[in-house]
C-alpha cells in the first residue's frame, strides 16, 4: 500500500520547511556557483560583525582547479567568477581561465572595441576573484562545534590581506600558515553588515592552541569539486536572455514597487503623501 496523499504531503512539506530555513537569509539574488547536488550537508561559515579566529585546513586539489594539478596540496581555491549574470543574477565560473571560450568575455572585448564606458558598462561584466576555503572557526563554541566549514569570500576581503602577511621579516622565507602541524591561526575583524558598508581589517597570524587533527584533515573537502562549470551555450543563453518586460508586465511591476514602497514607509512610521 502506498504512502497516500497525507504521507506524501508530510514528507514533502518537511523538505520544503528545511529549504525555507536554509534560504531565510537569501535575498534571491547573487546565486552561488556551486554544484548544488554536491553541497548537501556542507556547513557554510558567513562571518558576521565582530572578530573571528579561523584555522584554514588544507586539502588535495581536484581536476577543476585552474592553478593546481589534481592531487596537489592546496589551501585555497582562487577562481574568476562573473557576477550578476542574467535576470536571476547568477554567478558563473569564467571558462576562459580553463582555456575555453567565454561569451561574457567576448562581449567585454566587443564593448571595448566599440569604445563603451568602462565603469558603467564594462566593469560590471569583468570576472571577479572569489576564494573558497575549508575552515574551522576557533574561540567560538557554537561555530567550532560545526567542524570544518566552507568559507566563500571575495579575494579582496581575505586572501589578498593574509598573503601580505606571509613574508617572514626576520627569518626570511614564508609563513606557511596552513601547515597542519606548524601553521598559524588567522584573526580578522568584520565591521558592517546588511546595509552598512562591509569592511574587513585587523588581520594577523596567531599561534594555534593545537595542531590540526587527522580527523579534521580528512573532513576537508576538495573545493574545486564543489563548483559548477557551465558550457558555452548555457552561459550564452543566461547572459543574452532578454530582460525587457512587456508593457503589461511593466505596469504590474510599477504597481508592485509602489505598493512595496508604501508598506516600507508604513513600517517606518511614515505615511505616503496623498495625491
N, C-alpha and C positions, 0 to 999 in steps of 0.2 A: 504493500500500500504506500502510495506516495506521501510526501510530507504535507500536502494540502496547501491551500492558499494562506492559512494562518501561519503555518510553519515557514513557508517561503517568505512571507512578509516580515516575520520576526527576524529571520536571518539577514534579509536584505536591508532592513532598517538599522540593524546593528552595524552593518558595514557603512551605511550612509552616515550614521552618527559619528563613527570613528573618523570618516573622511572629513566631515564638517569640522570636527575638533582640530584635525591636522591643518585645515585651511583657514582657521579662525583669524590668523594674523596676516593672511594673504590679501593684498589689495586687488588681486585679479589681474594685475599687470606683471611685466617682467618675469615671464616664465623661465624656469630653470632649463639648463641644457643637459640635464641628466636623463639617462635611460630609466624611466620610471619602474620598469619591471625588475630592475636591479637595486632599487632604493628601499625596498620593503624592509622595515625593521632597523634601518640605519639611523641612529640618533644624530641630530644636527645641532651644532653649537652656534648660537647667534649672540655674540657678546652685547649685552645692554650697557647702559651707563654705569661707569664705575671702573675700578682697577681689577685686572684679571692676571692670573698666572697660569700659563699653559706649558705642557711638555709636548713637543712635536715628535710623533712616533714614525720612524722610517718604515719603508715598505719596498717591495720589489715592483719595478715598473712593468707594465704590460706592453701590448703591441700598439696602443693608441697614444703613447707619449711622444710628442714631436721632437723632444730633445734627448731622450734616453732610449737605449735598446731594451728589448724585453729581458727581464731578469736582472737589470742593473739596480743597484741600491739607490733609492731616492727618498726625499722627504717632502717634496712639493710637486704638484702638477701645475705648471705655468703655461697657460694657453691663451690664444687670442679668440675673443668672442664678440660677435656682432650683437649689440643690444637693441631692444625695442623694435624688432623686425615685424612688419605687417600689422594688421589691426589688432591682433592678440598680443602684440609687443613681445614676441618670442625672443629667446636668446639662442643664437646659432653659432656653434663652433665653426670658425672660419676654415674651410678646406684648403685655403692657399698655403697654410703652414705645413700641410702634408704634401705640397707639390701638386695640388689639384686645382682646377679652375673654380673660381667663386663668383657667382653672378653679382653679388653685392660689391665686391672689389672691382669688377668690370664696370659697374655703374659709377663708382668713385672715379675711376680713370676717365670715363666719358665726361663726367661733370667737370673734372679738372681741365680736360682739353677744351671744354666749352666755356671756360672762364667763370664757372659758378662761384658764388661766395663761399669761402672755406668754412667760416664759423657757423653760419646759419644752415648751410645746405650739405656740405661735405663732412664736416667733423662729426655730426651725429651718426653717420654711416660707418665711420672708421672703426675697425675692431679694437676692443679694449683688452688689456691684460687682466685676466682673472686667475686666481690661485686657489688651490684646494690642498688641505692638509688633513692628516689623521692627528687628532689632538686629545690629550687628557687635561681636563681643567682641574687645577690644583687649588687648595686653600678655599674651596667652596664645596661643602659636603654634598649638597643637592646635585651639583653638576658632576662632581668627581665620581659619584656612585653610578653614573651612566656609563662609565668606562670610556673606551675610545669613541670619539665623536668625529663627525665630518664638519670641517670648517671651510666654507667657501666665501672668499672675500676679494675685494679689489687688490691688485698688486700694489697699488699706491698706498693702501692703508696698512699693510703688514710687511710683505716680503721686501719691498724697497727699503723700509726702515730697519729691519733686522739685518739685511745684507750690509747695511752701512756700519754695523757693529762687529762684523766677523773678523776684521783685520786686527790681529793682536798687536797692540802698540809697543809692548815691552819685549816679548819673546819672538816677534815676527811670526809669519805663517798665519793660519786662520783658526778661529774658534769653531770647532765642529760641534755646534750646539745640539745637533740631532743625534749624536753618538749615543747609543743606548746605555753605555757604561760610564763615559766621561763627559757627557754633554751637559748642557745648561737648560734651566727653565727660562721662559721668556715672560717678562712682566710688561704690561702696557695698560694704558688708560683710554677709555672711550668717554667723550663728552658729547652730548647732543644725541637725541633720539627723536623719532617721529618727524614733526615739522621743524624741529630745531636743526641747526647746521651740524651734521655729523663730523666729528674730528677724533683722531687717534693721536696719542702722544705718550711721553714718558716711557719710551722703550728702554729696556735694559735686560741684560743677562744676569740671572741669579743662580746661586748654587742649588742643585737639586738636593732634596732630602733623602732620595734613594735612587738606585738605578732603575731603568726600565725593565720590568719583569718579562720572562719568556711569554707568559700569557698575554701581556699587553702587546708584545711584538706580534704574536700570532693573530691578535684581534685587529691589527691594522689591515685596511683594505687596499687593494690595488686601485688607485684613484682613477687612472685613465680608463679602467674597465667600466666605470660608472657613467661615463659621458655618452651622449648620443651624437653620432656623426651622421648628418643627413647628406643625401646625394644632391647633385647639381639641380636636377629637375624639381625636387621638393623645395629646395631653398629658393629657386627662381619663382615658383608658384606662391610661396609665402611672402616673398619680397614684393612681387609685382601685382599682387591681388588688388583690385580696385577698392578703395575705401570711401569713395564719394557716395553719400546717401542719396536715395531717391527723394523727390520733392516731398512726398507724404511722410517719408521717414525723417526728413529734416524737420518738418513741423512737429512731429511727435517728440523728437529729440529736444527741440527748443522748449516745448511744454514741460517735458520731464525735468530739464535743467532748471526751469523757472520754479517748478514745484519743490525740487530739492533745495534751491536757494532759500525759498520761503521757510521750509522746515528747519534749515540750519539757523536762520535768523530767529525763529521762534525758540529753538533750543537755547540760544544765547540770550534770550530775554528781550530780543528786539522785535519790532513789528514792521513788516514791509509797508512801504508807502502806498496809500490808496490812490489809484489813478484818477 
